[in-house]
């Protein structure tokens, strides 16, 4: 009887547990797929407040370099005055924005490789003895006209690699060298070189000069000029009015197509001519335009020539590489008679260096070329 009562209790407990489980809510199945995890917000760079401009020079320049005190009390602290050279002021590579006040004892002034944008008269009020000024590789856009009035004995002025748009005016007549390469010069004011008959070197390489910027009187007062560099401009014609005493004339990397027949006749001292990287063709070269007794070095590489131009017996170096020359005839180009005394080398042409690579030529070198040019030491073909 006890066993029956126990079985009845167990059945009753099982039925009660089933009822409780039936009353618990079942979890619902999801009706939508879960979305991707939320993306991270991108990092936003801070921006300047409206109305504030971007920082500009000279705030981006490094600070000027200030050196120790000098034994010379008038030496600017941003420069260096060497005890052994009391007439020199060294201010190069000092991160300068302006020209410091120049002491009256200074003859040689070095200001290259700085951030100077303007040259004013205040710095030169007492610097009347300056002979040499180097302002290369700055940011110069303007030079005060009164600056050169304070420098009556200036001999050398270096202004290459700046931002000048025209040749400075009122240059001192005492100048012997003027270097203006690598600027933005597109104008030479009338009379810019007036009374500058001491100038021997004028360097205008790598500017923006065109034919209209070079008048027939531009260089007329430069009676002692020996070197004129007009390479890498935008000239289409040979410059007019080149002084008669010029020894070196550099016109590389222009757009020159032809040379007038008598162009070189008045240049009685001309020894070096460079016309590389132009647009010269046989049609643009008169037959004997380079037959000058003074000419020693002639460079015509990277043009459009198909033949070797005639030249004088005195020429020593000839560059004709990278043209369109297909043949070379020693008999035709020989500037002297092939029947000249073979034992008398003084009668032979003086050509020592001939470059012909980059043309349509193939070895060997023609025998008549060797027979004519007996001084030839190097030929590149």
C-alpha positions as a Markdown table, in Angstrom:
| # | Residue | x | y | z |
|---|---|---|---|---|
| 1 | Unk | 0.0 | 0.0 | 0.0 |
| 2 | Unk | 3.0 | 2.4 | 0.7 |
| 3 | Unk | 4.3 | 1.6 | -2.7 |
| 4 | Unk | 1.1 | 2.7 | -4.4 |
| 5 | Unk | 1.0 | 5.9 | -2.4 |
| 6 | Unk | 4.6 | 6.7 | -3.5 |
| 7 | Unk | 3.9 | 6.1 | -7.2 |
| 8 | Unk | 0.8 | 8.3 | -7.0 |
| 9 | Unk | 2.9 | 11.2 | -5.6 |
| 10 | Unk | 5.5 | 10.8 | -8.3 |
| 11 | Unk | 2.9 | 11.0 | -11.1 |
| 12 | Unk | 1.3 | 14.1 | -9.5 |
| 13 | Unk | 4.7 | 15.9 | -9.3 |
| 14 | Unk | 5.5 | 15.1 | -13.0 |
| 15 | Unk | 2.1 | 16.5 | -14.1 |
| 16 | Unk | 2.7 | 19.8 | -12.1 |
| 17 | Unk | 6.2 | 20.3 | -13.7 |
| 18 | Unk | 4.7 | 19.9 | -17.2 |
| 19 | Unk | 2.1 | 22.5 | -16.5 |
| 20 | Unk | 4.7 | 25.0 | -15.3 |
| 21 | Unk | 6.9 | 24.5 | -18.4 |
| 22 | Unk | 3.9 | 24.9 | -20.7 |
| 23 | Unk | 3.2 | 28.3 | -19.2 |
| 24 | Unk | 6.8 | 29.8 | -19.9 |
| 25 | Unk | 6.9 | 32.0 | -23.0 |
| 26 | Unk | 9.0 | 30.6 | -25.9 |
| 27 | Unk | 11.7 | 32.9 | -27.5 |
| 28 | Unk | 10.6 | 34.4 | -30.8 |
| 29 | Unk | 12.6 | 33.7 | -34.0 |
| 30 | Unk | 14.2 | 36.8 | -35.5 |
| 31 | Unk | 12.3 | 38.2 | -38.5 |
| 32 | Unk | 15.4 | 40.3 | -39.8 |
| 33 | Unk | 19.0 | 39.6 | -40.1 |
| 34 | Unk | 21.2 | 41.6 | -37.7 |
| 35 | Unk | 22.9 | 44.6 | -39.4 |
| 36 | Unk | 26.7 | 45.2 | -39.6 |
| 37 | Unk | 28.4 | 46.6 | -36.6 |
| 38 | Unk | 28.4 | 50.4 | -36.4 |
| 39 | Unk | 31.3 | 52.1 | -38.2 |
| 40 | Unk | 33.9 | 54.1 | -36.5 |
| 41 | Unk | 33.6 | 57.9 | -37.1 |
| 42 | Unk | 36.5 | 59.1 | -39.2 |
| 43 | Unk | 39.1 | 61.4 | -37.6 |
| 44 | Unk | 38.6 | 64.9 | -38.8 |
| 45 | Unk | 41.6 | 67.2 | -39.2 |
| 46 | Unk | 41.2 | 70.5 | -37.4 |
| 47 | Unk | 40.5 | 73.4 | -39.7 |
| 48 | Unk | 41.3 | 77.0 | -39.4 |
| 49 | Unk | 38.5 | 79.2 | -38.1 |
| 50 | Unk | 36.7 | 81.1 | -40.8 |
| 51 | Unk | 38.4 | 84.3 | -41.8 |
| 52 | Unk | 41.9 | 83.2 | -40.7 |
| 53 | Unk | 44.3 | 83.0 | -43.7 |
| 54 | Unk | 46.9 | 80.2 | -44.1 |
| 55 | Unk | 50.3 | 81.1 | -42.6 |
| 56 | Unk | 52.6 | 82.6 | -45.1 |
| 57 | Unk | 56.3 | 83.6 | -45.4 |
| 58 | Unk | 58.2 | 84.7 | -43.5 |
| 59 | Unk | 56.5 | 82.9 | -40.7 |
| 60 | Unk | 57.6 | 79.6 | -42.4 |
| 61 | Unk | 61.2 | 80.6 | -42.5 |
| 62 | Unk | 63.7 | 79.3 | -39.9 |
| 63 | Unk | 64.8 | 82.0 | -37.4 |
| 64 | Unk | 67.9 | 84.1 | -38.2 |
| 65 | Unk | 71.1 | 82.7 | -36.8 |
| 66 | Unk | 72.6 | 84.9 | -34.2 |
| 67 | Unk | 76.3 | 84.4 | -33.5 |
| 68 | Unk | 78.5 | 85.4 | -30.6 |
| 69 | Unk | 79.8 | 88.9 | -30.0 |
| 70 | Unk | 82.6 | 89.9 | -32.3 |
| 71 | Unk | 85.9 | 91.7 | -31.6 |
| 72 | Unk | 84.5 | 94.4 | -33.9 |
| 73 | Unk | 81.8 | 96.4 | -32.1 |
| 74 | Unk | 80.1 | 97.4 | -35.3 |
| 75 | Unk | 79.7 | 93.8 | -36.6 |
| 76 | Unk | 76.0 | 92.8 | -36.8 |
| 77 | Unk | 75.3 | 89.8 | -34.5 |
| 78 | Unk | 73.6 | 87.9 | -37.4 |
| 79 | Unk | 76.8 | 88.1 | -39.4 |
| 80 | Unk | 80.4 | 87.0 | -38.8 |
| 81 | Unk | 83.5 | 89.2 | -38.9 |
| 82 | Unk | 86.7 | 87.3 | -39.2 |
| 83 | Unk | 89.5 | 88.8 | -37.2 |
| 84 | Unk | 92.0 | 88.2 | -40.0 |
| 85 | Unk | 89.8 | 89.9 | -42.7 |
| 86 | Unk | 88.5 | 93.2 | -41.2 |
| 87 | Unk | 87.2 | 94.4 | -44.6 |
| 88 | Unk | 84.9 | 91.4 | -45.1 |
| 89 | Unk | 81.4 | 90.8 | -43.7 |
| 90 | Unk | 80.1 | 87.2 | -43.9 |
| 91 | Unk | 76.3 | 87.0 | -43.7 |
| 92 | Unk | 75.7 | 84.0 | -45.9 |
| 93 | Unk | 73.4 | 81.1 | -44.8 |
| 94 | Unk | 72.1 | 83.0 | -41.8 |
| 95 | Unk | 68.3 | 82.8 | -42.6 |
| 96 | Unk | 68.2 | 86.7 | -43.0 |
| 97 | Unk | 65.1 | 88.5 | -44.2 |
| 98 | Unk | 66.7 | 91.9 | -44.5 |
| 99 | Unk | 70.2 | 93.3 | -45.2 |
| 100 | Unk | 71.8 | 94.3 | -41.9 |
| 101 | Unk | 73.4 | 97.7 | -41.4 |
| 102 | Unk | 76.8 | 97.5 | -43.2 |
| 103 | Unk | 79.8 | 98.9 | -41.3 |
| 104 | Unk | 81.8 | 101.6 | -43.2 |
| 105 | Unk | 85.0 | 99.5 | -43.1 |
| 106 | Unk | 83.5 | 96.8 | -45.3 |
| 107 | Unk | 84.8 | 96.1 | -48.9 |
| 108 | Unk | 83.5 | 92.5 | -49.4 |
| 109 | Unk | 79.9 | 91.7 | -48.5 |
| 110 | Unk | 78.6 | 88.1 | -48.6 |
| 111 | Unk | 74.8 | 87.8 | -48.3 |
| 112 | Unk | 74.1 | 84.7 | -50.5 |
| 113 | Unk | 71.7 | 81.9 | -49.5 |
| 114 | Unk | 69.2 | 83.9 | -47.4 |
| 115 | Unk | 65.6 | 84.9 | -47.6 |
| 116 | Unk | 66.0 | 88.6 | -48.5 |
| 117 | Unk | 63.2 | 90.0 | -50.7 |
| 118 | Unk | 64.1 | 93.6 | -50.9 |
| 119 | Unk | 67.3 | 95.6 | -50.8 |
| 120 | Unk | 66.8 | 99.1 | -49.2 |
| 121 | Unk | 69.2 | 102.1 | -48.9 |
| 122 | Unk | 69.2 | 102.2 | -45.1 |
| 123 | Unk | 71.6 | 99.3 | -44.8 |
| 124 | Unk | 74.2 | 101.0 | -47.1 |
| 125 | Unk | 74.1 | 104.5 | -45.8 |
| 126 | Unk | 77.7 | 104.3 | -44.5 |
| 127 | Unk | 79.0 | 101.5 | -46.8 |
| 128 | Unk | 80.6 | 103.7 | -49.4 |
| 129 | Unk | 83.7 | 101.5 | -49.7 |
| 130 | Unk | 82.0 | 98.3 | -50.7 |
| 131 | Unk | 83.6 | 96.7 | -53.8 |
| 132 | Unk | 82.0 | 93.2 | -53.9 |
| 133 | Unk | 78.4 | 92.3 | -53.1 |
| 134 | Unk | 77.1 | 88.7 | -53.3 |
| 135 | Unk | 73.3 | 88.5 | -53.0 |
| 136 | Unk | 72.8 | 85.2 | -54.9 |
| 137 | Unk | 70.1 | 82.7 | -54.0 |
| 138 | Unk | 67.7 | 85.0 | -52.2 |
| 139 | Unk | 64.1 | 86.1 | -52.8 |
| 140 | Unk | 64.9 | 89.6 | -54.1 |
| 141 | Unk | 62.2 | 91.2 | -56.2 |
| 142 | Unk | 63.2 | 94.9 | -55.8 |
| 143 | Unk | 66.3 | 96.9 | -55.3 |
| 144 | Unk | 65.9 | 100.5 | -54.2 |
| 145 | Unk | 67.4 | 102.9 | -56.8 |
| 146 | Unk | 69.4 | 104.9 | -54.2 |
| 147 | Unk | 71.3 | 101.8 | -53.1 |
| 148 | Unk | 73.8 | 102.1 | -55.9 |
| 149 | Unk | 74.3 | 105.8 | -55.3 |
| 150 | Unk | 75.9 | 104.7 | -52.0 |
| 151 | Unk | 78.3 | 102.3 | -53.8 |
| 152 | Unk | 80.3 | 104.4 | -56.2 |
| 153 | Unk | 83.2 | 102.0 | -56.3 |
| 154 | Unk | 81.3 | 98.7 | -56.7 |
| 155 | Unk | 83.1 | 96.2 | -59.0 |
| 156 | Unk | 81.3 | 92.9 | -58.7 |
| 157 | Unk | 77.5 | 92.4 | -58.2 |
| 158 | Unk | 76.1 | 88.9 | -58.0 |
| 159 | Unk | 72.3 | 88.7 | -58.1 |
| 160 | Unk | 71.8 | 85.3 | -59.7 |
| 161 | Unk | 69.0 | 83.0 | -58.6 |
| 162 | Unk | 66.5 | 85.7 | -57.3 |
| 163 | Unk | 63.1 | 86.9 | -58.5 |
| 164 | Unk | 63.9 | 90.0 | -60.4 |
| 165 | Unk | 61.7 | 90.8 | -63.4 |
| 166 | Unk | 63.9 | 93.5 | -65.0 |
| 167 | Unk | 67.5 | 94.6 | -64.9 |
| 168 | Unk | 68.1 | 97.0 | -62.0 |
| 169 | Unk | 68.3 | 100.7 | -62.9 |
| 170 | Unk | 71.0 | 103.2 | -62.0 |
| 171 | Unk | 73.8 | 100.6 | -61.8 |
| 172 | Unk | 77.1 | 102.1 | -60.9 |
| 173 | Unk | 79.4 | 102.9 | -63.9 |
| 174 | Unk | 82.3 | 101.2 | -62.0 |
| 175 | Unk | 80.9 | 97.7 | -62.3 |
| 176 | Unk | 83.1 | 95.1 | -63.9 |
| 177 | Unk | 81.0 | 92.0 | -63.5 |
| 178 | Unk | 77.1 | 91.7 | -63.3 |
| 179 | Unk | 75.6 | 88.3 | -62.8 |
| 180 | Unk | 71.8 | 88.2 | -63.2 |
| 181 | Unk | 71.2 | 84.5 | -64.3 |
| 182 | Unk | 68.3 | 82.5 | -63.1 |
| 183 | Unk | 65.9 | 85.3 | -62.5 |
| 184 | Unk | 62.6 | 86.2 | -64.2 |
| 185 | Unk | 63.9 | 89.1 | -66.3 |
| 186 | Unk | 61.8 | 90.0 | -69.3 |
| 187 | Unk | 62.8 | 93.7 | -69.5 |
| 188 | Unk | 65.9 | 95.7 | -69.9 |
| 189 | Unk | 65.0 | 99.3 | -69.2 |
| 190 | Unk | 66.3 | 101.9 | -71.7 |
| 191 | Unk | 69.7 | 103.1 | -70.6 |
| 192 | Unk | 70.2 | 100.3 | -68.1 |
| 193 | Unk | 73.8 | 100.0 | -69.1 |
| 194 | Unk | 74.6 | 103.7 | -69.7 |
| 195 | Unk | 78.2 | 104.7 | -69.1 |
| 196 | Unk | 79.1 | 101.2 | -68.0 |
| 197 | Unk | 82.2 | 101.0 | -70.1 |
| 198 | Unk | 84.1 | 99.1 | -67.4 |
| 199 | Unk | 81.8 | 96.1 | -67.5 |
| 200 | Unk | 83.6 | 93.0 | -68.8 |
| 201 | Unk | 81.1 | 90.2 | -68.0 |
| 202 | Unk | 77.3 | 90.3 | -68.3 |
| 203 | Unk | 75.5 | 87.1 | -67.4 |
| 204 | Unk | 71.7 | 87.0 | -68.3 |
| 205 | Unk | 71.5 | 83.2 | -68.5 |
| 206 | Unk | 68.1 | 81.5 | -67.9 |
| 207 | Unk | 65.7 | 84.4 | -68.0 |
| 208 | Unk | 62.7 | 85.3 | -70.1 |
| 209 | Unk | 64.3 | 87.8 | -72.7 |
| 210 | Unk | 62.8 | 87.9 | -76.2 |
| 211 | Unk | 63.9 | 89.6 | -79.4 |
| 212 | Unk | 61.8 | 92.7 | -78.6 |
| 213 | Unk | 63.6 | 93.1 | -75.3 |
| 214 | Unk | 67.0 | 93.5 | -77.0 |
| 215 | Unk | 67.2 | 96.7 | -79.0 |
| 216 | Unk | 70.2 | 97.7 | -81.2 |
| 217 | Unk | 71.3 | 100.2 | -78.5 |
| 218 | Unk | 70.9 | 97.9 | -75.5 |
| 219 | Unk | 74.6 | 97.0 | -75.2 |
| 220 | Unk | 76.1 | 100.0 | -77.1 |
| 221 | Unk | 77.8 | 101.5 | -74.0 |
| 222 | Unk | 79.5 | 98.2 | -73.0 |
| 223 | Unk | 82.7 | 99.0 | -74.9 |
| 224 | Unk | 84.9 | 96.6 | -72.8 |
| 225 | Unk | 82.5 | 93.7 | -72.6 |
| 226 | Unk | 84.3 | 90.4 | -73.1 |
| 227 | Unk | 81.6 | 87.8 | -72.1 |
| 228 | Unk | 77.9 | 88.0 | -73.0 |
| 229 | Unk | 75.7 | 85.2 | -71.8 |
| 230 | Unk | 72.2 | 85.1 | -73.2 |
| 231 | Unk | 71.7 | 81.4 | -73.1 |
| 232 | Unk | 68.4 | 79.8 | -72.1 |
| 233 | Unk | 66.1 | 82.7 | -73.0 |
| 234 | Unk | 63.4 | 82.8 | -75.7 |
| 235 | Unk | 65.3 | 84.5 | -78.5 |
| 236 | Unk | 64.4 | 83.6 | -82.1 |
| 237 | Unk | 67.0 | 85.8 | -83.7 |
| 238 | Unk | 70.7 | 86.6 | -83.1 |
| 239 | Unk | 70.9 | 89.6 | -80.7 |
| 240 | Unk | 71.7 | 93.0 | -82.3 |
| 241 | Unk | 74.3 | 95.5 | -81.2 |
| 242 | Unk | 76.7 | 93.0 | -79.6 |
| 243 | Unk | 79.9 | 95.0 | -78.6 |
| 244 | Unk | 82.8 | 94.5 | -81.0 |
| 245 | Unk | 85.2 | 93.4 | -78.3 |
| 246 | Unk | 83.2 | 90.4 | -77.1 |
| 247 | Unk | 85.3 | 87.3 | -76.9 |
| 248 | Unk | 82.7 | 84.8 | -75.6 |
| 249 | Unk | 79.1 | 84.8 | -76.9 |
| 250 | Unk | 76.8 | 82.2 | -75.4 |
| 251 | Unk | 73.3 | 81.6 | -77.0 |
| 252 | Unk | 72.5 | 78.0 | -76.1 |
| 253 | Unk | 68.9 | 76.9 | -75.5 |
| 254 | Unk | 67.1 | 79.6 | -77.4 |
| 255 | Unk | 64.9 | 79.3 | -80.6 |
| 256 | Unk | 67.3 | 80.7 | -83.1 |
| 257 | Unk | 66.7 | 79.5 | -86.7 |
| 258 | Unk | 69.2 | 81.4 | -88.8 |
| 259 | Unk | 72.2 | 83.7 | -88.7 |
| 260 | Unk | 72.6 | 86.8 | -90.9 |
| 261 | Unk | 75.4 | 86.6 | -93.4 |
| 262 | Unk | 77.7 | 89.3 | -92.0 |
| 263 | Unk | 76.6 | 88.9 | -88.4 |
| 264 | Unk | 80.1 | 88.2 | -87.0 |
| 265 | Unk | 82.2 | 90.6 | -89.2 |
| 266 | Unk | 82.4 | 93.4 | -86.6 |
| 267 | Unk | 83.2 | 91.0 | -83.8 |
| 268 | Unk | 87.0 | 91.2 | -84.3 |
| 269 | Unk | 87.9 | 89.4 | -81.0 |
| 270 | Unk | 85.3 | 86.6 | -81.0 |
| 271 | Unk | 86.9 | 83.3 | -79.9 |
| 272 | Unk | 84.1 | 81.2 | -78.4 |
| 273 | Unk | 80.6 | 80.8 | -79.8 |
| 274 | Unk | 78.0 | 78.5 | -78.3 |
| 275 | Unk | 74.7 | 77.9 | -80.1 |
| 276 | Unk | 73.8 | 74.4 | -78.8 |
| 277 | Unk | 70.1 | 73.5 | -78.5 |
| 278 | Unk | 68.7 | 75.9 | -81.1 |
| 279 | Unk | 66.7 | 75.4 | -84.4 |
| 280 | Unk | 69.6 | 76.0 | -86.8 |
| 281 | Unk | 69.5 | 74.2 | -90.2 |
| 282 | Unk | 71.8 | 74.3 | -93.3 |
| 283 | Unk | 69.4 | 76.8 | -94.8 |
| 284 | Unk | 69.8 | 79.2 | -91.8 |
| 285 | Unk | 73.6 | 79.2 | -92.1 |
| 286 | Unk | 75.3 | 81.2 | -94.8 |
| 287 | Unk | 78.2 | 79.3 | -96.4 |
| 288 | Unk | 81.1 | 81.1 | -94.7 |
| 289 | Unk | 79.4 | 82.6 | -91.7 |
| 290 | Unk | 81.8 | 80.9 | -89.3 |
| 291 | Unk | 85.0 | 81.5 | -91.3 |
| 292 | Unk | 86.5 | 83.8 | -88.7 |
| 293 | Unk | 90.2 | 83.9 | -88.1 |
| 294 | Unk | 89.7 | 84.6 | -84.4 |
| 295 | Unk | 87.3 | 81.7 | -83.7 |
| 296 | Unk | 88.8 | 78.9 | -81.6 |
| 297 | Unk | 85.7 | 77.1 | -80.2 |
| 298 | Unk | 82.4 | 76.6 | -82.0 |
| 299 | Unk | 79.5 | 74.6 | -80.5 |
| 300 | Unk | 76.5 | 73.7 | -82.7 |
| 301 | Unk | 75.3 | 70.5 | -81.1 |
| 302 | Unk | 71.6 | 69.6 | -80.8 |
| 303 | Unk | 70.5 | 71.5 | -83.9 |
| 304 | Unk | 69.1 | 70.4 | -87.3 |
| 305 | Unk | 72.3 | 70.5 | -89.5 |
| 306 | Unk | 72.8 | 67.9 | -92.2 |
| 307 | Unk | 76.3 | 69.0 | -93.2 |
| 308 | Unk | 79.5 | 70.3 | -91.6 |
| 309 | Unk | 79.7 | 74.1 | -91.9 |
| 310 | Unk | 82.9 | 75.7 | -93.3 |
| 311 | Unk | 85.3 | 77.2 | -90.7 |
| 312 | Unk | 88.8 | 78.8 | -90.6 |
| 313 | Unk | 92.2 | 77.2 | -90.3 |
| 314 | Unk | 92.4 | 78.5 | -86.7 |
| 315 | Unk | 89.4 | 76.7 | -85.2 |
| 316 | Unk | 90.5 | 74.2 | -82.5 |
| 317 | Unk | 87.3 | 72.7 | -81.1 |
| 318 | Unk | 84.1 | 71.9 | -83.1 |
| 319 | Unk | 81.0 | 70.4 | -81.5 |
| 320 | Unk | 78.4 | 69.0 | -84.0 |
| 321 | Unk | 77.0 | 66.2 | -82.0 |
| 322 | Unk | 73.2 | 65.3 | -82.2 |
| 323 | Unk | 72.4 | 66.8 | -85.6 |
| 324 | Unk | 71.3 | 65.1 | -88.8 |
| 325 | Unk | 74.7 | 64.8 | -90.5 |
| 326 | Unk | 74.9 | 61.7 | -92.8 |
| 327 | Unk | 78.3 | 62.1 | -94.3 |
| 328 | Unk | 81.6 | 64.0 | -93.9 |
| 329 | Unk | 83.9 | 64.9 | -96.7 |
| 330 | Unk | 87.4 | 66.0 | -95.7 |
| 331 | Unk | 88.1 | 67.5 | -99.1 |
| 332 | Unk | 85.1 | 69.8 | -98.9 |
| 333 | Unk | 85.4 | 71.0 | -95.3 |
| 334 | Unk | 89.2 | 71.3 | -95.2 |
| 335 | Unk | 90.0 | 75.0 | -94.7 |
| 336 | Unk | 93.5 | 74.6 | -96.4 |
| 337 | Unk | 94.9 | 73.0 | -99.4 |
| 338 | Unk | 95.2 | 69.2 | -99.2 |
| 339 | Unk | 98.4 | 69.5 | -101.2 |
| 340 | Unk | 100.2 | 71.6 | -98.5 |
| 341 | Unk | 103.6 | 70.5 | -97.4 |
| 342 | Unk | 102.9 | 67.5 | -95.2 |
| 343 | Unk | 106.0 | 68.1 | -93.1 |
| 344 | Unk | 105.0 | 71.7 | -92.3 |
| 345 | Unk | 102.4 | 71.4 | -89.5 |
| 346 | Unk | 102.2 | 75.2 | -89.2 |
| 347 | Unk | 100.2 | 75.2 | -92.5 |
| 348 | Unk | 97.8 | 72.5 | -91.4 |
| 349 | Unk | 94.4 | 73.3 | -89.8 |
| 350 | Unk | 94.5 | 73.6 | -86.1 |
| 351 | Unk | 91.4 | 71.5 | -85.3 |
| 352 | Unk | 92.2 | 69.3 | -82.3 |
| 353 | Unk | 88.8 | 68.1 | -81.1 |
| 354 | Unk | 85.8 | 67.1 | -83.3 |
| 355 | Unk | 82.6 | 65.7 | -81.9 |
| 356 | Unk | 80.1 | 64.1 | -84.3 |
| 357 | Unk | 78.2 | 61.5 | -82.2 |
| 358 | Unk | 74.5 | 61.5 | -82.3 |
| 359 | Unk | 74.4 | 61.9 | -86.1 |
| 360 | Unk | 73.8 | 59.4 | -88.9 |
| 361 | Unk | 77.5 | 58.5 | -89.3 |
| 362 | Unk | 79.3 | 55.2 | -88.9 |
| 363 | Unk | 83.0 | 54.4 | -88.5 |
| 364 | Unk | 85.6 | 54.4 | -90.0 |
| 365 | Unk | 86.7 | 58.0 | -90.2 |
| 366 | Unk | 87.3 | 59.0 | -93.8 |
| 367 | Unk | 91.0 | 59.1 | -94.7 |
| 368 | Unk | 90.7 | 62.6 | -96.2 |
| 369 | Unk | 89.6 | 63.9 | -92.8 |
| 370 | Unk | 92.7 | 62.5 | -91.2 |
| 371 | Unk | 94.9 | 63.9 | -94.0 |
| 372 | Unk | 93.5 | 67.4 | -93.6 |
| 373 | Unk | 93.3 | 67.7 | -89.9 |
| 374 | Unk | 96.8 | 66.6 | -88.8 |
| 375 | Unk | 96.5 | 68.1 | -85.4 |
| 376 | Unk | 93.3 | 66.2 | -84.6 |
| 377 | Unk | 93.8 | 64.4 | -81.2 |
| 378 | Unk | 90.2 | 63.4 | -80.5 |
| 379 | Unk | 87.3 | 62.6 | -82.8 |
| 380 | Unk | 84.0 | 61.2 | -81.4 |
| 381 | Unk | 81.7 | 59.6 | -84.1 |
